[in-house]
Amino acid sequence: MIRRSGLAAIAMVIGATSVQAKVLGTFGMTYRISERDALAEIEERSRQVDWNKVLDKRKVENYQGPPDRMNLPRAKLGRIFPVDMTYTTEIDVPDGKGGILYPKGYTFNPLDYVTYPKTLVVINGNDPEQVKWLAASEYDKRLDVTLLLTEGSFGAVAKRVSRPVFYADRKIIERLKLKAVPSVIKQNGRLMEVTEVALPVGKAKAASRSSHAKKGNP
C-alpha cells in the first residue's frame, strides 16, 4: 500500500500532458484504480486535452502540445544538479477508499516512500539536432524512459523516434526546475537529478559562425 501511495504521490508532483504515438485514435492505456502506477498517473493528464478537436489523423499529427508549454533554451554546457521534490499539498488528496491520503497543507517528500522507476528525457521537438540526438541515443531504446517535449509537432517527432511522445507542461518544467534541454532526469536517493546535455553545434551553424568571424562580425 505504501508503494502505490508513494507512486501516486510522486505522479501528483510530476505531471505531463501526453499524446500516445503510433496508434492514432487511442490515447493512453486504461488501468484499474487499484493498479495505478506512476506512468498511468502521468498519462491521465492527457484527459485535459479536448480530444474532440484533435481526433482526425491530420490534427493529431499537427498537435503542438499543451497551451502552457514553455520554451527552454538549448543547453550550452553539460551540468548536473539536484532537485528536492518536497511538496506541500494544495488540496486534500483522497486515498481512493473514501478517506484522505494526504490532507491539505501536508508537507512530504514522495521519494521518502518510493523509488521512481522512470528516467525522463526532455527535448525541444522543434530542434532537429535534439530529435536526432534522442533517436540515436540509448534512451530511444530503453523501456524505462519517458520522452517529454517542451515544443514540437507530435507527428514530426513520432516519425523519428521509436517510443510514445509526451509533452511537458509548465507544471512539470517548474517542478523539476528545468532550465535547458536536452535534460535527463532520474532519481538519486531522496532527490531527483537533472543532467543537462550540451550537444555539439551543427556543422552548418559552425561554418556560418566561422564565416562571420572572418568578416569581423560579432
C-alpha positions in Angstrom: 0.0 0.0 0.0 2.9 2.4 0.8 4.3 1.6 -2.7 1.1 2.5 -4.5 0.5 5.6 -2.4 4.1 6.8 -3.0 3.8 6.3 -6.7 0.5 8.3 -6.8 2.2 11.0 -4.7 5.2 11.4 -7.0 3.0 11.4 -10.1 0.9 14.2 -8.5 4.0 16.4 -8.3 5.4 15.3 -11.7 2.7 15.7 -14.3 2.8 15.7 -18.1 0.4 16.1 -21.0 0.6 13.2 -23.3 -0.3 12.0 -26.8 0.3 8.3 -27.5 2.4 7.7 -30.6 1.7 5.3 -33.5 -1.9 4.3 -32.7 -4.0 7.2 -33.9 -7.3 7.2 -32.1 -6.0 5.5 -28.9 -4.7 8.0 -26.4 -3.3 6.3 -23.2 -3.8 2.9 -21.6 -6.6 2.1 -19.2 -5.8 0.9 -15.7 -7.9 -0.2 -12.8 -7.7 2.4 -10.0 -6.2 -0.3 -7.6 -3.4 -1.0 -10.1 -2.3 2.5 -10.9 1.4 3.3 -11.3 3.3 6.5 -11.8 3.1 6.3 -15.7 -0.6 5.8 -15.6 -1.0 8.9 -13.4 1.2 10.9 -15.8 -0.9 9.7 -18.8 -4.1 10.7 -17.0 -3.2 14.3 -17.6 -3.9 13.7 -21.3 -7.6 14.0 -20.4 -7.0 17.7 -20.1 -6.8 17.8 -23.9 -10.0 18.3 -25.8 -9.7 15.2 -28.0 -12.8 16.2 -29.9 -10.6 18.8 -31.6 -7.8 16.5 -32.4 -9.4 13.2 -33.3 -8.6 13.1 -37.0 -5.2 11.9 -38.1 -4.1 15.3 -39.6 -4.9 17.2 -36.4 -3.2 14.6 -34.2 0.0 14.7 -36.3 0.0 18.5 -36.2 -0.6 18.7 -32.5 1.9 21.2 -31.0 1.4 20.4 -27.3 -0.5 22.0 -24.3 -1.2 25.7 -24.3 1.0 26.2 -21.2 4.2 24.7 -22.7 7.4 26.6 -22.1 10.3 27.4 -24.4 13.6 26.3 -22.9 17.0 27.2 -24.4 19.4 24.6 -25.6 21.9 23.5 -23.0 25.2 25.3 -23.6 27.2 23.3 -21.0 26.8 19.9 -19.6 25.9 20.0 -15.9 24.2 18.0 -13.2 22.1 19.4 -10.4 19.7 18.0 -7.7 16.1 18.8 -7.3 14.3 18.5 -3.9 10.8 17.1 -4.5 9.5 18.1 -1.1 5.9 19.2 -1.7 3.1 20.8 0.2 -0.3 19.7 -0.8 -2.7 22.3 -2.0 -5.8 20.1 -1.6 -6.9 17.0 0.3 -5.5 14.0 -1.6 -8.0 11.1 -1.4 -6.8 7.6 -0.8 -9.4 6.0 -3.2 -11.3 4.4 -0.3 -13.4 7.4 0.8 -10.6 8.7 3.1 -7.8 11.2 2.9 -4.3 10.1 2.0 -2.6 13.5 2.4 -4.5 16.5 4.0 -4.2 20.0 2.5 -1.1 21.7 3.8 0.8 18.4 4.4 4.5 18.6 3.5 6.3 15.5 2.4 8.9 14.2 0.0 7.4 11.4 -2.1 10.9 9.9 -2.6 10.9 9.0 1.1 8.2 6.4 0.3 9.0 5.0 -3.1 11.6 4.6 -5.8 10.6 6.4 -9.0 11.4 3.8 -11.7 11.4 6.0 -14.8 14.1 8.1 -16.5 12.6 11.3 -18.1 14.2 12.7 -21.2 13.1 16.3 -22.1 13.9 17.8 -25.5 12.6 20.5 -27.8 10.9 18.8 -30.7 11.4 21.8 -32.9 15.2 21.4 -32.7 16.2 18.8 -35.4 19.5 18.2 -33.7 17.9 17.3 -30.4 15.5 14.9 -32.1 18.4 13.3 -33.9 20.3 13.0 -30.7 17.4 11.3 -28.9 16.8 8.9 -31.8 20.4 7.8 -31.9 20.8 7.5 -28.1 20.2 4.6 -25.8 17.2 6.5 -24.4 15.2 5.8 -27.5 15.5 2.0 -27.0 15.0 1.8 -23.2 11.6 0.7 -21.9 12.1 2.7 -18.6 12.5 6.0 -20.4 9.6 8.5 -20.9 10.1 11.1 -23.6 8.7 14.6 -23.0 8.7 17.5 -25.4 8.7 21.2 -24.5 7.7 22.1 -28.0 7.3 20.5 -31.4 4.9 18.7 -33.7 3.7 15.3 -32.4 3.6 13.8 -35.9 7.1 15.0 -36.9 8.8 13.8 -33.7 6.8 10.5 -33.6 8.1 9.6 -37.1 11.7 10.0 -35.9 11.6 8.1 -32.6 10.5 4.6 -31.6 8.6 5.4 -28.5 5.4 7.3 -27.4 5.6 11.1 -27.4 4.5 13.1 -24.4 4.6 16.8 -23.6 6.0 18.6 -20.6 3.7 21.4 -19.5 4.6 24.4 -17.3 3.9 22.4 -14.1 6.4 19.7 -14.7 9.1 22.1 -16.0 8.8 24.3 -12.9 8.5 21.3 -10.6 11.7 19.8 -11.9 13.4 23.3 -12.1 14.4 22.6 -15.8 16.4 25.4 -17.3 17.6 24.0 -20.6 17.2 21.0 -22.9 18.1 18.2 -23.6 17.7 17.2 -19.9 17.7 13.7 -18.5 16.0 13.3 -15.1 16.3 10.3 -12.7 16.1 9.6 -9.0 19.2 9.8 -6.9 18.3 8.9 -3.3 15.8 11.4 -1.8 16.4 13.8 -4.8 15.7 13.9 -8.5 18.9 14.5 -10.5 18.8 16.6 -13.7 21.6 16.2 -16.3 21.7 18.9 -19.0 23.3 17.6 -22.2 25.3 20.0 -24.3 25.0 19.0 -27.9 27.8 19.8 -30.5 27.0 22.8 -32.7 25.8 21.7 -36.1 28.3 21.9 -38.9 26.2 24.4 -40.8 26.0 26.7 -37.8 29.7 26.3 -37.0 30.6 27.2 -40.6 28.3 30.2 -40.5 29.8 31.5 -37.3 33.4 30.9 -38.7 32.4 32.9 -41.8 31.1 35.8 -39.7 34.2 35.8 -37.5 36.5 36.1 -40.6 34.5 39.1 -41.8 34.9 40.7 -38.4 31.3 40.4 -37.5 30.3 39.7 -33.8 
